[in-house]
Amino acid sequence: MKKTSLLNVALSRLIASLGHGDIVVIGDAGLPVPPGVELIDLALTHGIPDFVSTLKVVLSEMQVESHVLAQEILDKKPTALATLDQLNADGELGRRELLSHDQFKVLSRQARAIIRTGECQPYCNIVLVSGVTF
């Protein structure tokens, strides 16, 4: 059995297969998944699993070079934003880029996978760009 906190087989496989610059999206329950993009659906019910818990577990194994948020998250200020800001300040998320929500959805077409959570707060979505550990 694995020793790290990430036990989900599909997420472990995804993270192990990432190369430099690959994109992974963690999304709320309502984020559309473009045709052809793998969906790793973790959603069980409203709020479970939540966006922040899912992000923290993914970050326990994924090296992140940069991240993208929808500009609208700054206007709506869901509770997850404080955690995103702290993770960013701690250097866990690399460089931040902001796009409109529509541009964010276009970018998600390039994702290796979209991880769907049960999060039901608006704009709790993030694009993670894979970095390297060397």
N, CA, C and O atoms as a GROMACS GRO file, in nm:
protein
  536
    1MET      N    1   0.085  -0.119   0.000
    1MET     CA    2   0.000   0.000   0.000
    1MET      C    3   0.089   0.125   0.000
    1MET      O    4   0.196   0.126   0.060
    2LYS      N    5   0.041   0.227  -0.067
    2LYS     CA    6   0.117   0.353  -0.075
    2LYS      C    7   0.134   0.417   0.062
    2LYS      O    8   0.050   0.400   0.150
    3LYS      N    9   0.243   0.490   0.078
    3LYS     CA   10   0.269   0.559   0.204
    3LYS      C   11   0.224   0.704   0.202
    3LYS      O   12   0.205   0.765   0.307
    4THR      N   13   0.206   0.760   0.083
    4THR     CA   14   0.164   0.900   0.074
    4THR      C   15   0.014   0.911   0.089
    4THR      O   16  -0.057   0.810   0.088
    5SER      N   17  -0.034   1.034   0.102
    5SER     CA   18  -0.177   1.056   0.130
    5SER      C   19  -0.269   1.027   0.012
    5SER      O   20  -0.388   1.004   0.031
    6LEU      N   21  -0.216   1.028  -0.110
    6LEU     CA   22  -0.299   1.006  -0.228
    6LEU      C   23  -0.319   0.858  -0.253
    6LEU      O   24  -0.225   0.787  -0.290
    7LEU      N   25  -0.442   0.810  -0.233
    7LEU     CA   26  -0.472   0.668  -0.250
    7LEU      C   27  -0.551   0.638  -0.378
    7LEU      O   28  -0.556   0.523  -0.420
    8ASN      N   29  -0.611   0.739  -0.439
    8ASN     CA   30  -0.694   0.719  -0.557
    8ASN      C   31  -0.607   0.671  -0.674
    8ASN      O   32  -0.510   0.736  -0.712
    9VAL      N   33  -0.644   0.557  -0.730
    9VAL     CA   34  -0.566   0.495  -0.838
    9VAL      C   35  -0.558   0.585  -0.961
    9VAL      O   36  -0.450   0.603  -1.018
   10ALA      N   37  -0.671   0.641  -1.002
   10ALA     CA   38  -0.673   0.724  -1.122
   10ALA      C   39  -0.588   0.850  -1.105
   10ALA      O   40  -0.518   0.891  -1.198
   11LEU      N   41  -0.594   0.913  -0.987
   11LEU     CA   42  -0.513   1.032  -0.964
   11LEU      C   43  -0.365   0.998  -0.956
   11LEU      O   44  -0.281   1.072  -1.009
   12SER      N   45  -0.332   0.888  -0.892
   12SER     CA   46  -0.191   0.846  -0.884
   12SER      C   47  -0.135   0.820  -1.022
   12SER      O   48  -0.024   0.862  -1.053
   13ARG      N   49  -0.213   0.750  -1.105
   13ARG     CA   50  -0.170   0.722  -1.243
   13ARG      C   51  -0.149   0.851  -1.320
   13ARG      O   52  -0.048   0.868  -1.389
   14LEU      N   53  -0.245   0.943  -1.308
   14LEU     CA   54  -0.235   1.070  -1.379
   14LEU      C   55  -0.109   1.146  -1.340
   14LEU      O   56  -0.032   1.188  -1.426
   15ILE      N   57  -0.088   1.164  -1.212
   15ILE     CA   58   0.026   1.243  -1.165
   15ILE      C   59   0.158   1.177  -1.204
   15ILE      O   60   0.252   1.246  -1.242
   16ALA      N   61   0.164   1.045  -1.194
   16ALA     CA   62   0.287   0.974  -1.232
   16ALA      C   63   0.317   0.988  -1.381
   16ALA      O   64   0.433   0.976  -1.422
   17SER      N   65   0.215   1.013  -1.462
   17SER     CA   66   0.235   1.020  -1.607
   17SER      C   67   0.263   1.162  -1.658
   17SER      O   68   0.291   1.179  -1.777
   18LEU      N   69   0.256   1.262  -1.571
   18LEU     CA   70   0.271   1.402  -1.616
   18LEU      C   71   0.413   1.434  -1.659
   18LEU      O   72   0.510   1.388  -1.599
   19GLY      N   73   0.422   1.516  -1.762
   19GLY     CA   74   0.549   1.573  -1.804
   19GLY      C   75   0.546   1.723  -1.782
   19GLY      O   76   0.442   1.780  -1.749
   20HIS      N   77   0.660   1.785  -1.799
   20HIS     CA   78   0.673   1.930  -1.780
   20HIS      C   79   0.577   2.005  -1.871
   20HIS      O   80   0.578   1.986  -1.993
   21GLY      N   81   0.494   2.089  -1.812
   21GLY     CA   82   0.401   2.170  -1.888
   21GLY      C   83   0.263   2.109  -1.907
   21GLY      O   84   0.173   2.176  -1.958
   22ASP      N   85   0.246   1.984  -1.867
   22ASP     CA   86   0.113   1.923  -1.878
   22ASP      C   87   0.015   1.994  -1.785
   22ASP      O   88   0.054   2.048  -1.681
   23ILE      N   89  -0.111   1.992  -1.824
   23ILE     CA   90  -0.216   2.065  -1.751
   23ILE      C   91  -0.312   1.966  -1.686
   23ILE      O   92  -0.356   1.870  -1.748
   24VAL      N   93  -0.343   1.995  -1.559
   24VAL     CA   94  -0.445   1.922  -1.485
   24VAL      C   95  -0.541   2.026  -1.429
   24VAL      O   96  -0.497   2.130  -1.378
   25VAL      N   97  -0.669   2.000  -1.437
   25VAL     CA   98  -0.770   2.092  -1.383
   25VAL      C   99  -0.839   2.024  -1.265
   25VAL      O  100  -0.878   1.908  -1.273
   26ILE      N  101  -0.853   2.098  -1.156
   26ILE     CA  102  -0.938   2.056  -1.046
   26ILE      C  103  -1.058   2.149  -1.050
   26ILE      O  104  -1.043   2.271  -1.044
   27GLY      N  105  -1.176   2.091  -1.060
   27GLY     CA  106  -1.295   2.173  -1.080
   27GLY      C  107  -1.404   2.147  -0.979
   27GLY      O  108  -1.407   2.045  -0.911
   28ASP      N  109  -1.494   2.243  -0.973
   28ASP     CA  110  -1.613   2.228  -0.891
   28ASP      C  111  -1.711   2.135  -0.961
   28ASP      O  112  -1.685   2.088  -1.072
   29ALA      N  113  -1.824   2.109  -0.897
   29ALA     CA  114  -1.920   2.012  -0.950
   29ALA      C  115  -1.983   2.056  -1.082
   29ALA      O  116  -2.035   1.974  -1.156
   30GLY      N  117  -1.978   2.186  -1.112
   30GLY     CA  118  -2.044   2.236  -1.232
   30GLY      C  119  -1.954   2.263  -1.350
   30GLY      O  120  -2.004   2.299  -1.457
   31LEU      N  121  -1.823   2.248  -1.334
   31LEU     CA  122  -1.733   2.279  -1.445
   31LEU      C  123  -1.753   2.180  -1.560
   31LEU      O  124  -1.745   2.059  -1.538
   32PRO      N  125  -1.780   2.230  -1.681
   32PRO     CA  126  -1.799   2.138  -1.793
   32PRO      C  127  -1.668   2.069  -1.831
   32PRO      O  128  -1.560   2.127  -1.819
   33VAL      N  129  -1.680   1.946  -1.876
   33VAL     CA  130  -1.564   1.869  -1.921
   33VAL      C  131  -1.570   1.861  -2.073
   33VAL      O  132  -1.664   1.803  -2.128
   34PRO      N  133  -1.471   1.919  -2.140
   34PRO     CA  134  -1.473   1.917  -2.287
   34PRO      C  135  -1.462   1.775  -2.342
   34PRO      O  136  -1.399   1.689  -2.280
   35PRO      N  137  -1.522   1.750  -2.457
   35PRO     CA  138  -1.509   1.618  -2.520
   35PRO      C  139  -1.362   1.585  -2.541
   35PRO      O  140  -1.283   1.670  -2.582
   36GLY      N  141  -1.327   1.461  -2.512
   36GLY     CA  142  -1.190   1.415  -2.534
   36GLY      C  143  -1.097   1.434  -2.416
   36GLY      O  144  -0.986   1.382  -2.418
   37VAL      N  145  -1.140   1.507  -2.314
   37VAL     CA  146  -1.057   1.526  -2.196
   37VAL      C  147  -1.101   1.425  -2.091
   37VAL      O  148  -1.220   1.411  -2.064
   38GLU      N  149  -1.005   1.354  -2.033
   38GLU     CA  150  -1.036   1.254  -1.931
   38GLU      C  151  -1.100   1.320  -1.809
   38GLU      O  152  -1.057   1.426  -1.765
   39LEU      N  153  -1.204   1.258  -1.757
   39LEU     CA  154  -1.269   1.302  -1.635
   39LEU      C  155  -1.237   1.203  -1.524
   39LEU      O  156  -1.262   1.083  -1.537
   40ILE      N  157  -1.182   1.255  -1.416
   40ILE     CA  158  -1.166   1.176  -1.294
   40ILE      C  159  -1.269   1.232  -1.197
   40ILE      O  160  -1.249   1.337  -1.136
   41ASP      N  161  -1.378   1.162  -1.185
   41ASP     CA  162  -1.494   1.212  -1.110
   41ASP      C  163  -1.489   1.162  -0.966
   41ASP      O  164  -1.511   1.044  -0.939
   42LEU      N  165  -1.461   1.254  -0.874
   42LEU     CA  166  -1.456   1.222  -0.732
   42LEU      C  167  -1.584   1.262  -0.661
   42LEU      O  168  -1.605   1.224  -0.546
   43ALA      N  169  -1.670   1.339  -0.728
   43ALA     CA  170  -1.789   1.396  -0.663
   43ALA      C  171  -1.881   1.287  -0.610
   43ALA      O  172  -1.916   1.193  -0.682
   44LEU      N  173  -1.920   1.301  -0.483
   44LEU     CA  174  -2.014   1.210  -0.419
   44LEU      C  175  -2.148   1.276  -0.394
   44LEU      O  176  -2.253   1.219  -0.421
   45THR      N  177  -2.142   1.398  -0.341
   45THR     CA  178  -2.261   1.477  -0.311
   45THR      C  179  -2.215   1.622  -0.293
   45THR      O  180  -2.096   1.650  -0.301
   46HIS      N  181  -2.308   1.713  -0.270
   46HIS     CA  182  -2.271   1.854  -0.253
   46HIS      C  183  -2.162   1.869  -0.147
   46HIS      O  184  -2.181   1.833  -0.031
   47GLY      N  185  -2.048   1.923  -0.189
   47GLY     CA  186  -1.940   1.953  -0.097
   47GLY      C  187  -1.845   1.839  -0.066
   47GLY      O  188  -1.747   1.860   0.005
   48ILE      N  189  -1.870   1.720  -0.116
   48ILE     CA  190  -1.785   1.605  -0.083
   48ILE      C  191  -1.738   1.538  -0.211
   48ILE      O  192  -1.821   1.493  -0.290
   49PRO      N  193  -1.607   1.530  -0.233
   49PRO     CA  194  -1.504   1.599  -0.157
   49PRO      C  195  -1.501   1.746  -0.194
   49PRO      O  196  -1.544   1.784  -0.303
   50ASP      N  197  -1.452   1.826  -0.106
   50ASP     CA  198  -1.444   1.970  -0.134
   50ASP      C  199  -1.319   2.001  -0.217
   50ASP      O  200  -1.227   1.920  -0.228
   51PHE      N  201  -1.320   2.118  -0.274
   51PHE     CA  202  -1.212   2.164  -0.363
   51PHE      C  203  -1.078   2.170  -0.290
   51PHE      O  204  -0.978   2.119  -0.340
   52VAL      N  205  -1.075   2.232  -0.172
   52VAL     CA  206  -0.948   2.253  -0.101
   52VAL      C  207  -0.884   2.121  -0.061
   52VAL      O  208  -0.764   2.103  -0.080
   53SER      N  209  -0.962   2.028  -0.006
   53SER     CA  210  -0.905   1.898   0.033
   53SER      C  211  -0.848   1.826  -0.087
   53SER      O  212  -0.740   1.767  -0.080
   54THR      N  213  -0.920   1.829  -0.198
   54THR     CA  214  -0.873   1.762  -0.320
   54THR      C  215  -0.743   1.826  -0.368
   54THR      O  216  -0.648   1.756  -0.401
   55LEU      N  217  -0.739   1.958  -0.371
   55LEU     CA  218  -0.618   2.029  -0.415
   55LEU      C  219  -0.499   1.994  -0.327
   55LEU      O  220  -0.391   1.966  -0.378
   56LYS      N  221  -0.517   1.995  -0.196
   56LYS     CA  222  -0.405   1.966  -0.106
   56LYS      C  223  -0.350   1.826  -0.125
   56LYS      O  224  -0.229   1.805  -0.120
   57VAL      N  225  -0.438   1.729  -0.148
   57VAL     CA  226  -0.390   1.592  -0.170
   57VAL      C  227  -0.316   1.583  -0.303
   57VAL      O  228  -0.211   1.518  -0.311
   58VAL      N  229  -0.367   1.645  -0.407
   58VAL     CA  230  -0.297   1.646  -0.536
   58VAL      C  231  -0.160   1.712  -0.521
   58VAL      O  232  -0.061   1.662  -0.575
   59LEU      N  233  -0.154   1.822  -0.449
   59LEU     CA  234  -0.025   1.892  -0.430
   59LEU      C  235   0.075   1.810  -0.350
   59LEU      O  236   0.195   1.835  -0.356
   60SER      N  237   0.027   1.712  -0.274
   60SER     CA  238   0.119   1.628  -0.197
   60SER      C  239   0.207   1.543  -0.288
   60SER      O  240   0.312   1.494  -0.246
   61GLU      N  241   0.164   1.525  -0.414
   61GLU     CA  242   0.243   1.445  -0.507
   61GLU      C  243   0.281   1.516  -0.635
   61GLU      O  244   0.374   1.474  -0.703
   62MET      N  245   0.212   1.623  -0.670
   62MET     CA  246   0.236   1.690  -0.799
   62MET      C  247   0.325   1.812  -0.783
   62MET      O  248   0.300   1.898  -0.698
   63GLN      N  249   0.429   1.821  -0.866
   63GLN     CA  250   0.513   1.940  -0.872
   63GLN      C  251   0.444   2.041  -0.964
   63GLN      O  252   0.420   2.012  -1.081
   64VAL      N  253   0.414   2.160  -0.911
   64VAL     CA  254   0.341   2.261  -0.987
   64VAL      C  255   0.433   2.378  -1.019
   64VAL      O  256   0.501   2.433  -0.932
   65GLU      N  257   0.434   2.414  -1.147
   65GLU     CA  258   0.514   2.527  -1.194
   65GLU      C  259   0.435   2.657  -1.192
   65GLU      O  260   0.488   2.764  -1.160
   66SER      N  261   0.305   2.647  -1.226
   66SER     CA  262   0.219   2.765  -1.228
   66SER      C  263   0.074   2.719  -1.221
   66SER      O  264   0.043   2.601  -1.233
   67HIS      N  265  -0.013   2.817  -1.200
   67HIS     CA  266  -0.156   2.786  -1.192
   67HIS      C  267  -0.237   2.898  -1.253
   67HIS      O  268  -0.191   3.011  -1.265
   68VAL      N  269  -0.359   2.864  -1.292
   68VAL     CA  270  -0.450   2.960  -1.354
   68VAL      C  271  -0.582   2.954  -1.279
   68VAL      O  272  -0.634   2.847  -1.248
   69LEU      N  273  -0.636   3.072  -1.251
   69LEU     CA  274  -0.767   3.087  -1.190
   69LEU      C  275  -0.853   3.174  -1.279
   69LEU      O  276  -0.802   3.253  -1.358
   70ALA      N  277  -0.984   3.160  -1.266
   70ALA     CA  278  -1.076   3.252  -1.332
   70ALA      C  279  -1.079   3.382  -1.253
   70ALA      O  280  -1.089   3.381  -1.130
   71GLN      N  281  -1.071   3.492  -1.322
   71GLN     CA  282  -1.074   3.625  -1.260
   71GLN      C  283  -1.196   3.640  -1.167
   71GLN      O  284  -1.188   3.708  -1.065
   72GLU      N  285  -1.305   3.577  -1.203
   72GLU     CA  286  -1.429   3.590  -1.127
   72GLU      C  287  -1.418   3.539  -0.983
   72GLU      O  288  -1.496   3.580  -0.897
   73ILE      N  289  -1.321   3.452  -0.955
   73ILE     CA  290  -1.304   3.403  -0.818
   73ILE      C  291  -1.268   3.518  -0.724
   73ILE      O  292  -1.301   3.515  -0.605
   74LEU      N  293  -1.199   3.619  -0.778
   74LEU     CA  294  -1.162   3.734  -0.695
   74LEU      C  295  -1.282   3.822  -0.661
   74LEU      O  296  -1.284   3.889  -0.559
   75ASP      N  297  -1.383   3.819  -0.748
   75ASP     CA  298  -1.506   3.895  -0.722
   75ASP      C  299  -1.599   3.821  -0.626
   75ASP      O  300  -1.655   3.883  -0.535
   76LYS      N  301  -1.616   3.690  -0.646
   76LYS     CA  302  -1.708   3.610  -0.564
   76LYS      C  303  -1.651   3.576  -0.427
   76LYS      O  304  -1.725   3.559  -0.331
   77LYS      N  305  -1.518   3.567  -0.419
   77LYS     CA  306  -1.448   3.538  -0.294
   77LYS      C  307  -1.503   3.416  -0.218
   77LYS      O  308  -1.542   3.430  -0.102
   78PRO      N  309  -1.506   3.299  -0.280
   78PRO     CA  310  -1.545   3.180  -0.205
   78PRO      C  311  -1.443   3.152  -0.095
   78PRO      O  312  -1.329   3.200  -0.102
   79THR      N  313  -1.481   3.077   0.005
   79THR     CA  314  -1.391   3.052   0.118
   79THR      C  315  -1.260   2.986   0.073
   79THR      O  316  -1.158   3.004   0.138
   80ALA      N  317  -1.263   2.911  -0.036
   80ALA     CA  318  -1.142   2.846  -0.087
   80ALA      C  319  -1.035   2.946  -0.130
   80ALA      O  320  -0.917   2.911  -0.135
   81LEU      N  321  -1.073   3.069  -0.161
   81LEU     CA  322  -0.976   3.168  -0.210
   81LEU      C  323  -0.868   3.196  -0.106
   81LEU      O  324  -0.752   3.213  -0.144
   82ALA      N  325  -0.902   3.201   0.020
   82ALA     CA  326  -0.802   3.226   0.125
   82ALA      C  327  -0.696   3.115   0.124
   82ALA      O  328  -0.576   3.143   0.138
   83THR      N  329  -0.738   2.991   0.108
   83THR     CA  330  -0.642   2.880   0.102
   83THR      C  331  -0.557   2.889  -0.024
   83THR      O  332  -0.436   2.866  -0.019
   84LEU      N  333  -0.619   2.923  -0.137
   84LEU     CA  334  -0.542   2.939  -0.260
   84LEU      C  335  -0.436   3.047  -0.245
   84LEU      O  336  -0.322   3.030  -0.288
   85ASP      N  337  -0.473   3.158  -0.184
   85ASP     CA  338  -0.377   3.266  -0.162
   85ASP      C  339  -0.263   3.222  -0.071
   85ASP      O  340  -0.147   3.257  -0.095
   86GLN      N  341  -0.294   3.145   0.034
   86GLN     CA  342  -0.191   3.098   0.126
   86GLN      C  343  -0.098   2.997   0.058
   86GLN      O  344   0.024   3.004   0.072
   87LEU      N  345  -0.156   2.903  -0.017
   87LEU     CA  346  -0.074   2.807  -0.090
   87LEU      C  347   0.016   2.878  -0.191
   87LEU      O  348   0.131   2.839  -0.211
   88ASN      N  349  -0.037   2.981  -0.254
   88ASN     CA  350   0.042   3.059  -0.349
   88ASN      C  351   0.156   3.131  -0.277
   88ASN      O  352   0.270   3.130  -0.324
   89ALA      N  353   0.127   3.193  -0.163
   89ALA     CA  354   0.229   3.264  -0.085
   89ALA      C  355   0.338   3.167  -0.036
   89ALA      O  356   0.454   3.204  -0.024
   90ASP      N  357   0.298   3.042  -0.008
   90ASP     CA  358   0.393   2.941   0.039
   90ASP      C  359   0.474   2.878  -0.074
   90ASP      O  360   0.559   2.793  -0.049
   91GLY      N  361   0.448   2.919  -0.197
   91GLY     CA  362   0.522   2.868  -0.312
   91GLY      C  363   0.476   2.733  -0.363
   91GLY      O  364   0.545   2.670  -0.443
   92GLU      N  365   0.359   2.687  -0.319
   92GLU     CA  366   0.308   2.556  -0.361
   92GLU      C  367   0.247   2.557  -0.500
   92GLU      O  368   0.235   2.452  -0.563
   93LEU      N  369   0.209   2.676  -0.548
   93LEU     CA  370   0.135   2.685  -0.675
   93LEU      C  371   0.211   2.755  -0.786
   93LEU      O  372   0.160   2.767  -0.897
   94GLY      N  373   0.331   2.800  -0.760
   94GLY     CA  374   0.407   2.870  -0.863
   94GLY      C  375   0.341   3.001  -0.905
   94GLY      O  376   0.263   3.059  -0.830
   95ARG      N  377   0.374   3.045  -1.022
   95ARG     CA  378   0.324   3.172  -1.076
   95ARG      C  379   0.172   3.165  -1.098
   95ARG      O  380   0.120   3.061  -1.140
   96ARG      N  381   0.102   3.274  -1.070
   96ARG     CA  382  -0.043   3.280  -1.088
   96ARG      C  383  -0.077   3.358  -1.215
   96ARG      O  384  -0.017   3.461  -1.244
   97GLU      N  385  -0.175   3.305  -1.288
   97GLU     CA  386  -0.230   3.375  -1.404
   97GLU      C  387  -0.382   3.379  -1.386
   97GLU      O  388  -0.442   3.284  -1.337
   98LEU      N  389  -0.442   3.489  -1.427
   98LEU     CA  390  -0.586   3.504  -1.420
   98LEU      C  391  -0.643   3.517  -1.561
   98LEU      O  392  -0.589   3.589  -1.645
   99LEU      N  393  -0.751   3.445  -1.587
   99LEU     CA  394  -0.823   3.452  -1.714
   99LEU      C  395  -0.971   3.471  -1.682
   99LEU      O  396  -1.015   3.448  -1.570
  100SER      N  397  -1.047   3.512  -1.781
  100SER     CA  398  -1.192   3.513  -1.762
  100SER      C  399  -1.238   3.367  -1.750
  100SER      O  400  -1.168   3.276  -1.792
  101HIS      N  401  -1.355   3.347  -1.692
  101HIS     CA  402  -1.406   3.210  -1.678
  101HIS      C  403  -1.423   3.144  -1.815
  101HIS      O  404  -1.397   3.024  -1.829
  102ASP      N  405  -1.466   3.220  -1.914
  102ASP     CA  406  -1.480   3.165  -2.049
  102ASP      C  407  -1.344   3.123  -2.105
  102ASP      O  408  -1.333   3.017  -2.166
  103GLN      N  409  -1.240   3.204  -2.084
  103GLN     CA  410  -1.106   3.168  -2.129
  103GLN      C  411  -1.053   3.047  -2.053
  103GLN      O  412  -0.983   2.963  -2.109
  104PHE      N  413  -1.087   3.039  -1.923
  104PHE     CA  414  -1.048   2.926  -1.840
  104PHE      C  415  -1.105   2.796  -1.900
  104PHE      O  416  -1.035   2.696  -1.909
  105LYS      N  417  -1.233   2.800  -1.939
  105LYS     CA  418  -1.296   2.681  -1.996
  105LYS      C  419  -1.231   2.643  -2.130
  105LYS      O  420  -1.219   2.524  -2.161
  106VAL      N  421  -1.190   2.741  -2.208
  106VAL     CA  422  -1.120   2.712  -2.334
  106VAL      C  423  -0.985   2.645  -2.303
  106VAL      O  424  -0.948   2.547  -2.368
  107LEU      N  425  -0.912   2.698  -2.204
  107LEU     CA  426  -0.784   2.639  -2.166
  107LEU      C  427  -0.801   2.495  -2.117
  107LEU      O  428  -0.714   2.411  -2.140
  108SER      N  429  -0.912   2.466  -2.050
  108SER     CA  430  -0.933   2.332  -1.996
  108SER      C  431  -0.941   2.225  -2.106
  108SER      O  432  -0.928   2.106  -2.078
  109ARG      N  433  -0.962   2.267  -2.230
  109ARG     CA  434  -0.963   2.172  -2.343
  109ARG      C  435  -0.826   2.107  -2.362
  109ARG      O  436  -0.816   1.999  -2.420
  110GLN      N  437  -0.720   2.173  -2.313
  110GLN     CA  438  -0.584   2.122  -2.327
  110GLN      C  439  -0.542   2.032  -2.211
  110GLN      O  440  -0.430   1.981  -2.210
  111ALA      N  441  -0.629   2.013  -2.113
  111ALA     CA  442  -0.594   1.937  -1.993
  111ALA      C  443  -0.574   1.790  -2.024
  111ALA      O  444  -0.642   1.732  -2.109
  112ARG      N  445  -0.480   1.730  -1.953
  112ARG     CA  446  -0.466   1.584  -1.956
  112ARG      C  447  -0.586   1.520  -1.888
  112ARG      O  448  -0.631   1.413  -1.928
  113ALA      N  449  -0.637   1.588  -1.784
  113ALA     CA  450  -0.756   1.538  -1.713
  113ALA      C  451  -0.819   1.652  -1.634
  113ALA      O  452  -0.753   1.748  -1.597
  114ILE      N  453  -0.949   1.636  -1.610
  114ILE     CA  454  -1.021   1.725  -1.519
  114ILE      C  455  -1.066   1.642  -1.401
  114ILE      O  456  -1.130   1.538  -1.417
  115ILE      N  457  -1.032   1.688  -1.283
  115ILE     CA  458  -1.071   1.621  -1.159
  115ILE      C  459  -1.194   1.693  -1.107
  115ILE      O  460  -1.187   1.809  -1.068
  116ARG      N  461  -1.306   1.623  -1.107
  116ARG     CA  462  -1.433   1.683  -1.062
  116ARG      C  463  -1.454   1.654  -0.914
  116ARG      O  464  -1.451   1.539  -0.871
  117THR      N  465  -1.474   1.761  -0.838
  117THR     CA  466  -1.501   1.749  -0.695
  117THR      C  467  -1.650   1.769  -0.671
  117THR      O  468  -1.726   1.792  -0.765
  118GLY      N  469  -1.691   1.759  -0.547
  118GLY     CA  470  -1.829   1.788  -0.510
  118GLY      C  471  -1.849   1.932  -0.469
  118GLY      O  472  -1.955   1.968  -0.417
  119GLU      N  473  -1.748   2.015  -0.492
  119GLU     CA  474  -1.753   2.156  -0.450
  119GLU      C  475  -1.868   2.229  -0.520
  119GLU      O  476  -1.888   2.214  -0.640
  120CYS      N  477  -1.942   2.306  -0.442
  120CYS     CA  478  -2.056   2.381  -0.497
  120CYS      C  479  -2.045   2.531  -0.472
  120CYS      O  480  -2.146   2.601  -0.477
  121GLN      N  481  -1.926   2.581  -0.444
  121GLN     CA  482  -1.903   2.725  -0.438
  121GLN      C  483  -1.860   2.771  -0.577
  121GLN      O  484  -1.785   2.701  -0.644
  122PRO      N  485  -1.906   2.888  -0.621
  122PRO     CA  486  -1.874   2.932  -0.757
  122PRO      C  487  -1.726   2.959  -0.779
  122PRO      O  488  -1.656   3.012  -0.692
  123TYR      N  489  -1.679   2.921  -0.897
  123TYR     CA  490  -1.544   2.949  -0.947
  123TYR      C  491  -1.433   2.880  -0.869
  123TYR      O  492  -1.319   2.925  -0.871
  124CYS      N  493  -1.464   2.772  -0.801
  124CYS     CA  494  -1.361   2.693  -0.732
  124CYS      C  495  -1.302   2.594  -0.831
  124CYS      O  496  -1.327   2.474  -0.825
  125ASN      N  497  -1.222   2.649  -0.922
  125ASN     CA  498  -1.157   2.573  -1.028
  125ASN      C  499  -1.014   2.623  -1.040
  125ASN      O  500  -0.987   2.742  -1.020
  126ILE      N  501  -0.923   2.532  -1.072
  126ILE     CA  502  -0.784   2.571  -1.088
  126ILE      C  503  -0.720   2.486  -1.198
  126ILE      O  504  -0.743   2.366  -1.207
  127VAL      N  505  -0.639   2.550  -1.279
  127VAL     CA  506  -0.553   2.481  -1.373
  127VAL      C  507  -0.416   2.472  -1.307
  127VAL      O  508  -0.360   2.573  -1.264
  128LEU      N  509  -0.363   2.352  -1.299
  128LEU     CA  510  -0.228   2.329  -1.247
  128LEU      C  511  -0.139   2.291  -1.364
  128LEU      O  512  -0.170   2.199  -1.440
  129VAL      N  513  -0.028   2.362  -1.378
  129VAL     CA  514   0.069   2.333  -1.483
  129VAL      C  515   0.185   2.259  -1.419
  129VAL      O  516   0.248   2.310  -1.327
  130SER      N  517   0.212   2.140  -1.468
  130SER     CA  518   0.313   2.054  -1.410
  130SER      C  519   0.453   2.111  -1.427
  130SER      O  520   0.490   2.161  -1.533
  131GLY      N  521   0.530   2.103  -1.320
  131GLY     CA  522   0.670   2.143  -1.323
  131GLY      C  523   0.759   2.021  -1.319
  131GLY      O  524   0.713   1.908  -1.340
  132VAL      N  525   0.886   2.044  -1.292
  132VAL     CA  526   0.982   1.935  -1.278
  132VAL      C  527   1.046   1.945  -1.141
  132VAL      O  528   1.051   2.053  -1.081
  133THR      N  529   1.095   1.834  -1.091
  133THR     CA  530   1.156   1.832  -0.958
  133THR      C  531   1.308   1.849  -0.963
  133THR      O  532   1.374   1.839  -0.860
  134PHE      N  533   1.361   1.874  -1.080
  134PHE     CA  534   1.506   1.894  -1.093
  134PHE      C  535   1.537   2.023  -1.161
  134PHE      O  536   1.654   2.056  -1.181
   0.00000   0.00000   0.00000
